[in-house]
């Protein structure tokens, strides 16, 4: 405990004063008594409890973007991401002369610059035609664990290295048999390509995947209607040669979803299998806790040592309470395993349900020289004040999550009070009034 203390006040007395929630008088800071009667006391000895919550499933449909790929995380295992979605007929059915010639077909997708993992290695992207139509798993939801069968032969595939910050679009050559089939239907103006209901029955949808042995990175893809398409190339021969193309575009509807699966074999979260929610105290996970909201992993923080208040004759006014969370050194870098751009706090309790956002979008303070002083700091003065001055459950606390509108698998690894250099701390400053 540290502080500017007037008079001789023993350390044990300071702790008693600090943990007292006796706000019997409303102290006006504009008219504090002189320094002979006040002490400002600071402490960082209240140790938060941290744990990791693992969800067995969570809704991922109506997504704002897609995630595609697979990467192996040294802490959280193998993360696999696949998008599933429907396509629709061309916006306008054009008159294609019977003399027109089919050239080729390709699948066009647009990266949205997000990535997580090692982007330096080439991977194989597969475009798969669904064998079954997409239907809701429960009510109007599709989940990270939802799966639909695909046809045995991929529509398209390509080995490539994606450059998320440089590649505006990716073209994957489609099987000519399917491309020619679609082209013939367009020339004939068949019902399968002129009526969307018929098209959904004929072409049930698409999933994207990576090769089984590709475990390097997950990429973000745009999912606006203009950003994913099956493009048919053909050419006219009369009255002169002219190249043409027509697009079947993505439907950005509630049937668009991300399948995000985790194989945690060999990790400290390996027992997080089966139905329901699992909680792992940091004491069971090598004094670490994890947050990877996009894969259903949430870090929880509670403050049980603030309970069991000891009475004192002193008047105590909470001035500030800050939660400081430090990523474990070596668990992140600026390229492969980037830290979340920001973290938020959402209230929770023993139910482990997500509550209201208390602190939103706090960026990290980074120590680029030594890495020892990188942290996220949250002002939780109001929350701690309520916890000290009212009867409450010791399980009241926060989830630490990346509150992003776009799906991602970015994660962070944090330490508990037994991590000497990277421990999670509650920093408290109080004003003590001597009577």
C-alpha positions in Angstrom: 0.0 0.0 0.0 1.2 3.4 -0.9 -0.2 6.9 -0.1 0.3 10.4 1.3 -0.7 9.9 4.9 -0.9 12.7 7.4 0.2 11.4 10.8 1.3 8.0 11.8 -1.2 5.6 10.3 -0.2 1.9 10.5 -0.5 -0.2 7.3 -3.1 -2.5 8.9 -5.3 0.4 9.8 -5.1 1.8 6.2 -6.4 -1.5 4.9 -9.2 -1.5 7.4 -10.1 2.0 6.3 -9.8 1.2 2.6 -12.2 -1.8 2.8 -14.8 0.1 4.7 -17.9 1.1 2.7 -19.2 3.4 5.4 -20.1 6.5 3.3 -22.1 8.0 6.1 -21.5 11.6 5.0 -21.6 13.0 1.6 -18.2 14.7 1.3 -18.0 17.8 -0.9 -14.6 17.8 -2.5 -14.8 21.6 -3.0 -14.7 22.1 0.8 -12.5 19.3 2.2 -11.0 19.9 5.6 -7.4 21.0 5.7 -4.6 18.5 5.3 -4.4 17.8 9.0 -7.8 16.0 8.7 -7.5 14.3 5.4 -5.4 11.5 3.9 -5.3 10.3 0.3 -4.7 6.6 0.3 -3.8 4.5 -2.7 -3.7 0.7 -2.9 -3.1 -2.0 -5.5 -3.5 -4.9 -3.0 -7.1 -5.9 -3.8 -6.6 -8.8 -6.2 -9.3 -9.4 -8.7 -10.3 -13.0 -9.5 -10.1 -13.9 -13.2 -11.5 -16.9 -15.1 -12.3 -18.0 -18.6 -15.8 -18.8 -19.7 -16.2 -21.0 -22.8 -19.6 -21.1 -24.6 -20.6 -24.3 -26.3 -22.5 -22.5 -29.1 -23.5 -19.0 -30.0 -25.5 -17.3 -32.8 -23.5 -16.2 -35.8 -26.1 -15.4 -38.5 -27.1 -12.0 -39.9 -23.4 -11.4 -39.9 -21.7 -8.2 -40.9 -18.7 -10.0 -42.5 -17.4 -13.4 -43.1 -14.3 -15.1 -41.6 -12.5 -17.8 -43.5 -9.5 -19.9 -42.7 -7.8 -21.9 -40.0 -4.9 -21.2 -37.6 -3.2 -22.9 -34.8 -3.0 -20.9 -31.6 -0.4 -21.9 -29.0 -2.9 -21.2 -26.2 -6.3 -21.9 -27.6 -5.8 -24.7 -30.1 -6.9 -24.9 -33.8 -9.6 -22.3 -34.8 -11.5 -23.0 -38.0 -13.8 -20.5 -39.7 -16.1 -21.2 -42.7 -18.8 -18.9 -44.1 -22.1 -20.3 -45.4 -24.5 -18.2 -47.6 -27.0 -18.2 -50.4 -26.7 -16.8 -53.9 -29.3 -15.2 -56.1 -30.2 -14.8 -59.8 -28.7 -11.9 -61.8 -30.4 -8.5 -61.2 -31.4 -8.3 -64.8 -31.8 -11.2 -67.2 -30.1 -10.3 -70.4 -30.8 -11.6 -73.9 -27.8 -13.8 -74.7 -27.7 -14.9 -78.4 -27.5 -18.6 -79.0 -24.4 -17.8 -81.0 -22.6 -16.6 -77.9 -19.8 -18.7 -76.6 -19.0 -19.7 -73.0 -15.5 -18.7 -71.9 -15.1 -19.5 -68.2 -16.6 -19.0 -64.7 -15.0 -17.8 -61.5 -15.9 -17.0 -57.9 -15.1 -13.5 -56.8 -14.6 -12.6 -53.2 -13.3 -9.4 -51.5 -11.1 -9.4 -48.4 -11.9 -6.7 -45.8 -8.3 -6.3 -44.5 -8.9 -8.3 -41.3 -6.6 -11.3 -40.6 -5.3 -13.3 -37.7 -2.3 -15.6 -37.9 0.5 -16.1 -40.4 -0.3 -14.6 -43.8 3.1 -15.4 -45.3 2.2 -19.0 -46.4 0.0 -20.0 -49.4 -3.2 -21.8 -48.6 -5.9 -23.6 -50.6 -9.4 -22.0 -50.8 -12.3 -24.3 -51.7 -15.7 -23.2 -53.0 -18.3 -25.8 -52.1 -21.9 -26.1 -53.4 -24.3 -27.0 -50.6 -26.2 -30.3 -50.9 -28.8 -29.3 -48.4 -30.7 -25.9 -48.2 -29.8 -23.6 -45.3 -32.5 -23.7 -42.5 -32.5 -22.1 -39.1 -31.1 -24.3 -36.3 -33.4 -22.8 -33.7 -36.1 -20.2 -34.2 -34.4 -17.7 -36.5 -30.8 -18.5 -35.5 -27.9 -20.2 -37.0 -24.9 -21.1 -34.7 -21.2 -21.4 -34.9 -21.6 -25.2 -34.7 -24.3 -25.4 -37.4 -23.3 -27.4 -40.5 -24.8 -28.2 -43.8 -23.6 -30.9 -46.2 -21.7 -30.0 -49.3 -21.5 -31.8 -52.6 -18.4 -34.1 -52.9 -16.7 -32.2 -55.7 -15.8 -28.6 -55.0 -17.1 -25.9 -57.4 -13.7 -24.2 -57.4 -10.4 -24.2 -55.7 -7.2 -22.2 -55.8 -3.8 -22.3 -54.0 -2.8 -18.7 -53.2 -1.3 -16.4 -50.6 -3.8 -13.8 -49.5 -2.4 -10.4 -48.9 -5.2 -8.8 -46.8 -3.9 -5.2 -47.0 -3.1 -5.4 -50.7 -5.6 -7.7 -52.4 -8.8 -5.9 -53.4 -10.4 -9.1 -54.7 -9.7 -12.8 -55.2 -10.8 -14.7 -58.3 -11.1 -18.5 -58.0 -11.6 -20.4 -61.3 -14.8 -22.5 -61.2 -15.4 -25.9 -62.7 -16.3 -25.5 -66.3 -19.0 -28.1 -66.2 -21.0 -26.0 -63.7 -20.1 -22.8 -65.4 -21.3 -24.0 -68.8 -24.5 -25.4 -67.2 -25.3 -22.0 -65.7 -24.5 -20.3 -69.0 -26.8 -22.6 -71.0 -29.6 -21.9 -68.5 -29.0 -18.1 -69.0 -29.2 -18.5 -72.8 -32.4 -20.5 -72.5 -33.8 -18.2 -69.8 -34.6 -21.3 -67.8 -36.8 -20.9 -64.7 -33.8 -22.0 -62.6 -32.1 -18.7 -63.4 -35.0 -16.3 -63.9 -37.0 -17.0 -60.7 -35.2 -16.8 -57.3 -37.4 -19.4 -55.6 -36.5 -21.9 -58.3 -32.9 -20.9 -58.2 -32.7 -21.6 -54.4 -34.1 -25.1 -55.1 -31.6 -25.6 -57.9 -28.5 -24.0 -56.3 -28.9 -24.3 -52.5 -26.0 -22.2 -51.4 -22.2 -22.0 -50.9 -19.7 -22.6 -48.2 -16.0 -21.6 -48.3 -13.2 -23.6 -46.7 -9.5 -24.1 -46.5 -7.4 -27.2 -46.9 -7.3 -29.7 -44.0 -3.6 -29.1 -43.5 -3.7 -25.3 -43.8 -3.4 -24.0 -40.2 -1.8 -20.5 -40.7 -4.4 -17.7 -40.7 -8.0 -16.6 -40.6 -9.1 -13.8 -43.0 -12.1 -11.4 -43.0 -14.3 -11.2 -46.1 -16.8 -8.6 -47.1 -20.4 -9.9 -47.3 -22.2 -7.2 -49.1 -24.2 -8.3 -52.2 -21.6 -6.8 -54.5 -18.7 -8.3 -52.8 -19.3 -12.0 -53.4 -20.3 -13.4 -56.8 -20.3 -16.2 -59.3 -19.2 -14.6 -62.5 -19.9 -16.2 -65.9 -17.7 -15.0 -68.8 -18.7 -15.4 -72.4 -18.3 -13.6 -75.7 -20.4 -12.5 -78.7 -19.2 -13.3 -82.2 -21.6 -11.2 -84.2 -21.7 -8.5 -85.4 -18.2 -8.4 -83.9 -16.2 -10.0 -81.1 -17.2 -8.7 -77.6 -16.4 -10.0 -74.2 -19.3 -10.1 -71.6 -19.9 -11.2 -68.0 -22.9 -11.8 -65.8 -23.0 -12.2 -62.0 -24.9 -14.4 -59.6 -24.5 -12.4 -56.3 -24.6 -13.2 -52.7 -27.8 -12.7 -50.7 -26.9 -10.8 -47.5 -29.8 -12.2 -45.5 -30.3 -14.0 -42.1 -29.2 -17.3 -43.7 -25.6 -15.9 -44.0 -23.6 -17.2 -41.1 -20.1 -18.1 -39.9 -19.2 -21.6 -38.7 -16.4 -21.1 -36.1 -15.1 -24.2 -34.4 -12.3 -24.8 -32.0 -10.2 -27.9 -31.4 -8.7 -27.3 -27.9 -6.9 -30.6 -27.6 -3.7 -30.2 -25.6 -4.6 -26.8 -24.2 -5.6 -25.7 -20.7 -9.2 -25.5 -22.0 -9.3 -29.0 -23.4 -12.1 -30.0 -21.1 -14.5 -27.4 -22.6 -16.5 -29.9 -24.5 -20.1 -31.0 -24.4 -23.3 -28.9 -24.0 -23.5 -25.9 -21.7 -21.1 -23.3 -20.5 -17.8 -24.1 -18.9 -15.9 -21.8 -16.4 -12.2 -22.3 -15.8 -10.6 -20.3 -12.8 -7.2 -19.0 -13.7 -5.7 -21.4 -11.1 -6.7 -24.2 -13.4 -5.2 -22.6 -16.6 -1.7 -21.8 -15.5 -2.7 -18.5 -13.8 -4.0 -17.2 -17.2 -7.4 -16.2 -18.6 -8.3 -15.7 -22.2 -10.6 -13.5 -24.3 -11.6 -14.5 -27.8 -15.2 -13.4 -28.1 -15.5 -14.3 -31.8 -14.8 -18.0 -30.8 -17.0 -18.0 -27.7 -14.2 -17.5 -25.1 -14.8 -14.7 -22.5 -12.5 -13.5 -19.7 -14.4 -12.9 -16.5 -13.2 -10.6 -13.6 -14.8 -10.4 -10.1 -13.8 -8.7 -6.9 -14.7 -11.0 -3.9 -12.1 -9.4 -1.6 -14.1 -6.1 -1.6 -16.8 -7.9 0.4 -16.8 -8.6 4.1 -16.4 -5.0 5.0 -14.7 -4.2 8.3 -16.2 -1.3 10.3 -14.2 1.8 11.1 -14.8 5.2 12.7 -13.2 6.9 9.7 -15.1 8.5 6.9 -14.0 7.1 3.5 -14.7 8.6 0.1 -13.8 6.6 -3.0 -12.0 8.9 -5.4 -11.0 6.5 -8.2 -11.0 2.8 -9.1 -9.2 1.5 -12.2 -9.0 -2.0 -13.5 -5.6 -2.7 -15.2 -5.3 -5.8 -17.4 -1.9 -6.8 -18.8 -1.4 -9.2 -21.7 1.2 -11.8 -21.1 4.5 -11.0 -22.6 5.3 -13.1 -25.7 1.6 -14.1 -26.2 1.2 -11.4 -28.9 3.1 -9.5 -31.6 2.4 -6.8 -34.1 1.9 -9.1 -37.1 0.8 -12.7 -36.4 -1.1 -12.6 -33.0 -2.1 -8.9 -32.7 -3.8 -7.7 -29.6 -7.4 -6.6 -29.8 -7.7 -3.0 -31.1 -9.9 -2.3 -28.0 -11.6 -4.1 -25.2 -14.9 -3.4 -23.4 -16.4 -4.4 -20.1 -19.8 -5.9 -19.9 -21.5 -6.6 -16.5 -22.1 -10.2 -15.4 -22.7 -12.2 -12.2 -23.0 -15.8 -11.1 -25.3 -16.5 -14.1 -22.5 -15.7 -16.5 -25.0 -13.8 -18.7 -23.9 -10.8 -20.7 -25.2 -7.6 -19.2 -24.9 -3.9 -20.0 -21.7 -2.4 -21.4 -20.0 -0.4 -18.6 -16.8 0.7 -20.3 -16.6 0.6 -24.1 -13.8 0.4 -26.6 -10.6 1.0 -24.5 -7.5 0.7 -26.6 -4.2 -0.7 -25.3 -1.4 1.4 -24.0 1.6 -0.3 -25.6 5.2 -0.6 -24.4 7.0 -1.0 -27.7 10.5 -1.1 -26.1 10.3 -3.8 -23.5 6.7 -5.1 -23.7 6.5 -5.2 -19.9 4.2 -2.2 -19.6 1.5 -2.9 -22.2 -2.0 -2.8 -20.6 -5.7 -1.9 -20.9 -7.0 0.4 -18.2 -10.7 0.8 -17.4 -12.2 3.4 -15.1 -14.7 1.4 -12.9 -15.1 4.0 -10.1 -18.9 4.0 -10.2 -19.1 0.2 -10.2 -16.7 -0.2 -7.3 -18.5 2.5 -5.4 -21.8 0.6 -5.8 -20.2 -2.7 -4.8 -18.8 -1.1 -1.6 -21.9 0.7 -0.5 -24.6 -1.8 -1.2 -25.2 -5.4 -0.4 -24.3 -7.5 -3.4 -23.2 -10.8 -4.6 -19.4 -11.5 -4.7 -19.8 -12.9 -8.2 -20.7 -9.5 -9.7 -18.1 -8.4 -12.1 -17.3 -8.0 -15.8 -16.7 -9.9 -19.0 -13.6 -8.5 -20.8 -14.5 -8.8 -24.5 -13.7 -7.3 -27.9 -17.0 -5.5 -28.6 -16.6 -5.5 -32.3 -19.4 -5.2 -34.8 -17.4 -7.4 -37.3 -16.8 -11.1 -36.5 -13.2 -12.0 -35.8 -11.0 -14.5 -33.9 -8.6 -12.0 -32.3 -7.6 -13.0 -28.8 -5.6 -11.9 -25.7 -4.0 -13.8 -22.9 -4.0 -12.2 -19.4 -2.4 -13.0 -16.1 -3.9 -13.3 -12.6 -2.3 -12.0 -9.4 0.3 -14.8 -9.4 1.8 -13.6 -12.6 4.5 -11.2 -11.2 5.0 -9.1 -14.4 1.6 -9.3 -16.0 -1.0 -9.4 -13.2 -4.5 -8.1 -13.4 -4.8 -5.2 -10.8 -7.5 -3.1 -9.2 -6.1 0.3 -8.4 -8.0 2.3 -5.8 -7.6 5.8 -4.4 -9.7 7.0 -1.4 -9.9 10.1 0.7 -10.0 9.4 4.4 -11.4 12.0 6.8 -10.1 11.9 10.3 -12.6 12.9 13.0 
